[in-house]
Amino acid sequence: MDQKDFFQHESAYVDKGCAIGKGTKIWHFSHIMPNCKIGQNCNIGQNVVISPQVILGNNVKIQNNVSVYTGVVCEDDVFLGPSMVFTNVINPRSAVNRRNQYATTKVGKGASIGANATIVCGHDIGAYAFIGAGAVVTKSVPSFALLVGNPAKQIGWMSEFGHRLKFNADNIAVCPESAQEYVLEAGSVRRIK
């Protein structure tokens, strides 16, 4: 780790064996545990815990008070809202050591997870999915899906720019900000332009 390539607030801890990309910022009272891989230009807010062996891509934004536990992989451009949390064991018990039973959770490129949301381990979040504030995700989420509630339910689809998509009779939608076009086919969305 080259201390000159990233910013670490004096109150933050970065344990040995971590690889941290150029331009990343680690803010007050955060703890990056051993053997994490953190990409370039990430922003890790105040009071964030990143457990051992977590992998973050480039340009990942983690807001204050987030716990990212072992088994989580976030691809590029992921947004983790304030106080959201991942789990990593399905059936935790204080008296039972389950460290070798951590489930994996992959968060796809460009996905956003809202404030106070909970992602139950072993359920992947697709690229550009949007998880609303306070949602509790108990199953895998398709790319571009919009989920809200507890348990989280899909209520629509989102563009790469974070706008709800409105599909016409031909199952085509246009993002109002980017003018990108999307098609809805067989229960999934993909960008076509």
C-alpha positions in Angstrom: 0.0 0.0 0.0 1.4 3.4 -1.0 0.3 5.9 1.5 0.8 8.7 -1.1 -1.8 7.3 -3.5 -4.9 7.6 -1.2 -6.2 9.7 1.7 -6.6 8.1 5.1 -7.9 10.3 7.9 -5.8 10.2 11.1 -8.6 8.5 13.0 -9.1 5.7 10.5 -7.4 2.3 10.7 -6.1 0.3 7.7 -4.9 -3.1 8.6 -2.0 -5.0 6.9 -2.4 -6.7 3.6 -4.9 -4.3 2.1 -4.6 -3.0 -1.4 -6.1 0.5 -1.8 -6.4 2.3 -5.1 -5.2 5.7 -6.1 -7.5 8.6 -5.2 -9.5 6.6 -2.6 -10.5 8.6 0.5 -11.1 6.9 3.9 -12.8 9.2 6.5 -13.1 9.5 10.2 -13.2 6.5 12.5 -13.4 3.9 9.7 -11.7 0.5 9.9 -10.4 -1.4 6.9 -9.6 -4.9 8.1 -6.9 -7.2 6.7 -6.6 -8.3 3.1 -9.3 -6.0 1.6 -9.0 -4.9 -2.0 -10.4 -1.4 -2.6 -10.3 0.2 -6.1 -9.4 3.6 -7.3 -11.4 6.8 -6.4 -13.6 5.2 -3.8 -15.1 7.3 -1.0 -15.4 5.5 2.4 -17.5 7.7 4.8 -17.3 8.1 8.5 -17.6 5.1 10.9 -17.5 2.5 8.1 -16.3 -1.1 8.9 -15.0 -3.1 6.0 -14.3 -6.7 7.1 -11.4 -8.9 6.0 -11.2 -9.9 2.3 -14.0 -7.6 1.1 -13.5 -6.5 -2.5 -14.6 -3.1 -3.8 -14.3 -2.0 -7.4 -13.4 1.5 -8.6 -15.5 4.6 -7.7 -17.5 2.8 -5.0 -19.2 5.3 -2.6 -19.9 4.2 0.9 -21.8 6.6 3.1 -21.5 6.9 6.9 -22.2 4.1 9.4 -22.0 1.2 6.9 -20.8 -2.3 7.7 -19.5 -4.4 4.7 -18.9 -7.9 5.9 -16.6 -10.7 4.6 -18.1 -12.3 1.5 -19.3 -9.0 -0.1 -18.0 -8.0 -3.5 -19.0 -4.6 -4.9 -18.3 -3.9 -8.6 -17.4 -0.5 -10.0 -19.6 2.5 -9.3 -21.7 1.0 -6.5 -23.4 3.4 -4.1 -24.0 2.2 -0.5 -26.4 4.6 1.4 -26.0 5.7 5.0 -26.4 3.0 7.7 -27.2 0.2 5.2 -25.9 -3.2 6.1 -24.9 -6.5 4.7 -25.1 -9.8 6.6 -22.8 -12.8 5.9 -24.3 -15.7 8.0 -27.9 -17.0 7.5 -28.3 -18.3 11.0 -25.9 -16.5 13.4 -25.6 -17.6 17.1 -23.2 -16.0 19.5 -22.2 -19.4 20.9 -21.7 -21.1 17.5 -18.6 -20.2 15.4 -19.7 -20.0 11.7 -16.7 -18.2 10.3 -16.2 -20.9 7.6 -19.9 -20.5 6.6 -19.9 -16.9 5.3 -22.2 -16.6 2.3 -21.2 -14.4 -0.6 -23.1 -11.4 -2.0 -22.1 -9.7 -5.2 -23.3 -6.1 -5.9 -23.3 -5.4 -9.7 -21.8 -2.4 -11.5 -23.6 0.8 -10.8 -26.1 -0.5 -8.3 -27.5 1.8 -5.5 -28.6 0.6 -2.1 -30.5 3.2 -0.1 -30.1 4.3 3.5 -30.9 1.7 6.2 -31.5 -1.1 3.7 -30.4 -4.6 4.7 -29.1 -7.1 2.3 -29.5 -10.7 3.6 -26.4 -12.6 2.5 -26.2 -15.0 -0.4 -28.4 -12.8 -2.6 -26.8 -10.9 -5.5 -27.8 -7.4 -6.6 -27.8 -7.0 -10.4 -26.1 -4.2 -12.3 -27.8 -0.8 -12.0 -30.4 -2.2 -9.6 -31.9 0.4 -7.1 -32.8 -0.7 -3.6 -35.0 1.8 -1.8 -34.3 3.2 1.7 -35.1 0.8 4.5 -35.7 -2.2 2.1 -34.9 -5.7 3.3 -33.6 -7.8 0.4 -34.2 -11.5 0.9 -33.7 -12.7 -2.7 -31.5 -12.0 -5.6 -32.2 -8.8 -7.6 -32.2 -8.5 -11.4 -30.2 -5.9 -13.2 -32.0 -2.5 -13.4 -34.7 -3.6 -10.9 -36.3 -1.2 -8.5 -37.1 -2.7 -5.1 -38.7 -1.3 -2.0 -40.2 -2.5 1.3 -39.8 -5.2 3.9 -39.5 -7.8 2.5 -38.3 -6.0 -0.6 -40.6 -6.3 -3.7 -39.9 -5.2 -7.2 -42.0 -2.2 -8.3 -40.3 -1.2 -11.5 -37.1 -0.7 -13.4 -34.4 2.0 -13.3 -32.0 3.5 -15.9 -28.3 3.6 -15.5 -28.8 7.3 -14.5 -31.2 6.4 -11.7 -34.5 7.3 -13.3 -37.6 5.1 -13.2 -38.3 3.6 -16.7 -41.7 3.9 -18.3 -42.1 1.3 -21.1 -44.3 1.9 -24.1 -46.4 -0.7 -25.9 -43.3 -1.9 -27.7 -41.6 -2.5 -24.3 -39.1 0.3 -25.0 -38.2 3.0 -22.4 -36.0 6.1 -22.7 -34.1 7.6 -19.8 -35.2 11.2 -19.5 -31.7 12.4 -18.5 -29.4 10.4 -20.7 -31.7 9.5 -23.6 -30.4 5.9 -23.3 -33.0 3.3 -24.6 -33.9 0.1 -22.8 -36.0 -2.9 -23.7 -38.1 -5.2 -21.5 -38.0 -8.8 -22.7 -38.9 -12.0 -20.8 -38.9 -10.3 -17.5 -35.5 -8.6 -17.7 -34.3 -5.2 -18.9 -31.3 -4.4 -21.1 -29.9 -1.2 -22.6 -30.1 -1.1 -26.4 -28.8 2.5 -27.1 
